[in-house]
Amino acid sequence: MSRPAKIGADAALARLSGWEKVEGDRDAIRKTFRFEDFNEAFGFMTRVAIKADQLDHHPEWFNVYNRVEVLLATHDVDGVSELDVTLATFMDAVAKR
């Protein structure tokens, strides 16, 4: 599978809602998702994991109880790419269910 080109955090954020640019010298975006309880948070992570495997693009994330903190960047291009926008959009849709 060919990897998409780097678009950068600013271009991605122009198309996403609720995401923010990671401060510092890393080109990445992040968002914190909050759920009713651990079961909902884990269910979200499970659905995202399946999609991430399909895309061959995996998030950096951290989970505590009802909170899932996500950081997205495409390591192959050392920054944000269309893969990150695709995965972020999927995460937003799953979280709204």
CYANA upper distance limits for C-alpha pairs under 8 A (distance plus 0.5 A):
  3 ARG  CA     76 ASP  CA      7.96
  4 PRO  CA     81 SER  CA      6.64
  4 PRO  CA     82 GLU  CA      6.74
  4 PRO  CA     83 LEU  CA      7.53
  5 ALA  CA     77 VAL  CA      7.21
  5 ALA  CA     81 SER  CA      6.42
  5 ALA  CA     82 GLU  CA      7.95
  6 LYS  CA     74 THR  CA      8.47
  6 LYS  CA     77 VAL  CA      6.23
  6 LYS  CA     78 ASP  CA      8.10
  6 LYS  CA     79 GLY  CA      6.51
  6 LYS  CA     80 VAL  CA      6.12
  6 LYS  CA     81 SER  CA      5.04
  6 LYS  CA     82 GLU  CA      8.04
  7 ILE  CA     11 ALA  CA      6.62
  7 ILE  CA     12 ALA  CA      7.59
  7 ILE  CA     79 GLY  CA      8.22
  7 ILE  CA     80 VAL  CA      6.35
  7 ILE  CA     81 SER  CA      5.56
  7 ILE  CA     82 GLU  CA      7.50
  8 GLY  CA     12 ALA  CA      7.02
  8 GLY  CA     27 ASP  CA      6.89
  8 GLY  CA     28 ALA  CA      8.19
  8 GLY  CA     79 GLY  CA      6.63
  8 GLY  CA     80 VAL  CA      5.26
  8 GLY  CA     81 SER  CA      7.04
  9 ALA  CA     13 LEU  CA      6.50
  9 ALA  CA     21 LYS  CA      6.61
  9 ALA  CA     27 ASP  CA      6.47
  9 ALA  CA     28 ALA  CA      6.33
  9 ALA  CA     29 ILE  CA      6.62
  9 ALA  CA     79 GLY  CA      8.05
  9 ALA  CA     80 VAL  CA      6.04
 10 ASP  CA     14 ALA  CA      6.81
 10 ASP  CA     21 LYS  CA      7.91
 11 ALA  CA     15 ARG  CA      7.59
 12 ALA  CA     16 LEU  CA      6.97
 12 ALA  CA     80 VAL  CA      7.81
 12 ALA  CA     81 SER  CA      8.23
 12 ALA  CA     82 GLU  CA      8.24
 12 ALA  CA     84 ASP  CA      8.41
 12 ALA  CA     85 VAL  CA      6.53
 13 LEU  CA     17 SER  CA      7.66
 13 LEU  CA     19 TRP  CA      7.06
 13 LEU  CA     20 GLU  CA      7.40
 13 LEU  CA     21 LYS  CA      8.05
 13 LEU  CA     29 ILE  CA      8.35
 15 ARG  CA     85 VAL  CA      8.33
 16 LEU  CA     85 VAL  CA      8.02
 16 LEU  CA     88 ALA  CA      8.20
 16 LEU  CA     89 THR  CA      7.68
 18 GLY  CA     31 LYS  CA      7.35
 19 TRP  CA     29 ILE  CA      6.98
 19 TRP  CA     30 ARG  CA      6.12
 19 TRP  CA     31 LYS  CA      5.51
 20 GLU  CA     29 ILE  CA      5.99
 20 GLU  CA     30 ARG  CA      5.95
 20 GLU  CA     31 LYS  CA      7.00
 21 LYS  CA     27 ASP  CA      8.14
 21 LYS  CA     28 ALA  CA      6.65
 21 LYS  CA     29 ILE  CA      5.11
 21 LYS  CA     30 ARG  CA      6.93
 22 VAL  CA     26 ARG  CA      7.27
 22 VAL  CA     27 ASP  CA      7.39
 22 VAL  CA     28 ALA  CA      5.95
 22 VAL  CA     29 ILE  CA      5.87
 22 VAL  CA     30 ARG  CA      6.90
 26 ARG  CA     79 GLY  CA      7.67
 27 ASP  CA     73 ALA  CA      7.44
 27 ASP  CA     78 ASP  CA      7.71
 27 ASP  CA     79 GLY  CA      5.10
 27 ASP  CA     80 VAL  CA      6.59
 28 ALA  CA     71 LEU  CA      7.27
 28 ALA  CA     72 LEU  CA      6.15
 28 ALA  CA     73 ALA  CA      5.34
 28 ALA  CA     79 GLY  CA      6.38
 28 ALA  CA     80 VAL  CA      6.11
 29 ILE  CA     71 LEU  CA      6.21
 29 ILE  CA     72 LEU  CA      5.85
 29 ILE  CA     73 ALA  CA      7.32
 29 ILE  CA     80 VAL  CA      7.93
 30 ARG  CA     69 GLU  CA      7.91
 30 ARG  CA     70 VAL  CA      5.90
 30 ARG  CA     71 LEU  CA      4.83
 30 ARG  CA     72 LEU  CA      6.69
 31 LYS  CA     69 GLU  CA      6.53
 31 LYS  CA     70 VAL  CA      5.91
 31 LYS  CA     71 LEU  CA      7.30
 32 THR  CA     67 ARG  CA      7.39
 32 THR  CA     68 VAL  CA      6.24
 32 THR  CA     69 GLU  CA      4.86
 32 THR  CA     70 VAL  CA      6.66
 33 PHE  CA     67 ARG  CA      6.26
 33 PHE  CA     68 VAL  CA      5.66
 33 PHE  CA     69 GLU  CA      6.81
 33 PHE  CA     70 VAL  CA      8.41
 33 PHE  CA     95 ALA  CA      7.96
 34 ARG  CA     41 ALA  CA      7.87
 34 ARG  CA     66 ASN  CA      6.15
 34 ARG  CA     67 ARG  CA      5.11
 34 ARG  CA     68 VAL  CA      6.99
 35 PHE  CA     40 GLU  CA      6.43
 35 PHE  CA     41 ALA  CA      6.18
 35 PHE  CA     66 ASN  CA      5.48
 35 PHE  CA     67 ARG  CA      6.91
 36 GLU  CA     40 GLU  CA      6.88
 36 GLU  CA     41 ALA  CA      8.24
 36 GLU  CA     66 ASN  CA      6.71
 37 ASP  CA     41 ALA  CA      6.94
 37 ASP  CA     65 TYR  CA      6.92
 37 ASP  CA     66 ASN  CA      5.11
 38 PHE  CA     42 PHE  CA      6.46
 38 PHE  CA     64 VAL  CA      8.32
 38 PHE  CA     65 TYR  CA      5.11
 38 PHE  CA     66 ASN  CA      5.17
 38 PHE  CA     67 ARG  CA      8.40
 39 ASN  CA     43 GLY  CA      6.54
 39 ASN  CA     66 ASN  CA      8.33
 40 GLU  CA     44 PHE  CA      6.66
 40 GLU  CA     66 ASN  CA      7.75
 41 ALA  CA     45 MET  CA      6.81
 41 ALA  CA     63 ASN  CA      8.33
 41 ALA  CA     65 TYR  CA      7.78
 41 ALA  CA     66 ASN  CA      5.87
 41 ALA  CA     67 ARG  CA      7.09
 41 ALA  CA     68 VAL  CA      7.18
 42 PHE  CA     46 THR  CA      6.61
 43 GLY  CA     47 ARG  CA      6.80
 44 PHE  CA     48 VAL  CA      6.68
 44 PHE  CA     91 MET  CA      8.47
 44 PHE  CA     94 VAL  CA      7.20
 44 PHE  CA     95 ALA  CA      7.21
 45 MET  CA     49 ALA  CA      6.43
 46 THR  CA     50 ILE  CA      6.94
 47 ARG  CA     51 LYS  CA      7.06
 47 ARG  CA     94 VAL  CA      8.18
 48 VAL  CA     52 ALA  CA      6.45
 48 VAL  CA     90 PHE  CA      8.11
 48 VAL  CA     91 MET  CA      6.99
 48 VAL  CA     94 VAL  CA      8.42
 49 ALA  CA     53 ASP  CA      6.66
 49 ALA  CA     58 HIS  CA      7.99
 50 ILE  CA     54 GLN  CA      6.92
 51 LYS  CA     55 LEU  CA      6.78
 51 LYS  CA     87 LEU  CA      8.26
 52 ALA  CA     56 ASP  CA      6.29
 52 ALA  CA     57 HIS  CA      5.61
 52 ALA  CA     58 HIS  CA      5.73
 52 ALA  CA     59 PRO  CA      8.03
 52 ALA  CA     87 LEU  CA      7.62
 53 ASP  CA     57 HIS  CA      6.93
 53 ASP  CA     58 HIS  CA      7.49
 55 LEU  CA     83 LEU  CA      8.12
 57 HIS  CA     74 THR  CA      8.02
 57 HIS  CA     83 LEU  CA      7.49
 59 PRO  CA     70 VAL  CA      7.14
 59 PRO  CA     71 LEU  CA      6.72
 59 PRO  CA     72 LEU  CA      5.99
 59 PRO  CA     73 ALA  CA      8.16
 60 GLU  CA     70 VAL  CA      6.40
 60 GLU  CA     71 LEU  CA      5.65
 60 GLU  CA     72 LEU  CA      6.90
 61 TRP  CA     68 VAL  CA      7.27
 61 TRP  CA     69 GLU  CA      5.91
 61 TRP  CA     70 VAL  CA      4.93
 61 TRP  CA     71 LEU  CA      6.61
 62 PHE  CA     68 VAL  CA      6.16
 62 PHE  CA     69 GLU  CA      5.63
 62 PHE  CA     70 VAL  CA      7.20
 63 ASN  CA     67 ARG  CA      6.16
 63 ASN  CA     68 VAL  CA      5.00
 63 ASN  CA     69 GLU  CA      6.90
 64 VAL  CA     68 VAL  CA      7.21
 72 LEU  CA     80 VAL  CA      7.69
 72 LEU  CA     84 ASP  CA      6.36
 72 LEU  CA     88 ALA  CA      8.35
 73 ALA  CA     78 ASP  CA      7.66
 73 ALA  CA     79 GLY  CA      5.64
 73 ALA  CA     80 VAL  CA      5.22
 73 ALA  CA     81 SER  CA      7.61
 73 ALA  CA     84 ASP  CA      6.72
 74 THR  CA     78 ASP  CA      6.46
 74 THR  CA     79 GLY  CA      5.87
 74 THR  CA     80 VAL  CA      6.06
 74 THR  CA     81 SER  CA      6.61
 74 THR  CA     83 LEU  CA      7.74
 74 THR  CA     84 ASP  CA      7.34
 75 HIS  CA     79 GLY  CA      7.02
 77 VAL  CA     81 SER  CA      8.03
 80 VAL  CA     84 ASP  CA      6.59
 81 SER  CA     85 VAL  CA      7.38
 82 GLU  CA     86 THR  CA      6.62
 83 LEU  CA     87 LEU  CA      6.64
 84 ASP  CA     88 ALA  CA      6.39
 85 VAL  CA     89 THR  CA      6.49
 86 THR  CA     90 PHE  CA      6.77
 87 LEU  CA     91 MET  CA      6.64
 88 ALA  CA     92 ASP  CA      6.71
 89 THR  CA     93 ALA  CA      6.82
 90 PHE  CA     94 VAL  CA      6.71
 91 MET  CA     95 ALA  CA      6.54
 92 ASP  CA     96 LYS  CA      6.88
 93 ALA  CA     97 ARG  CA      7.37
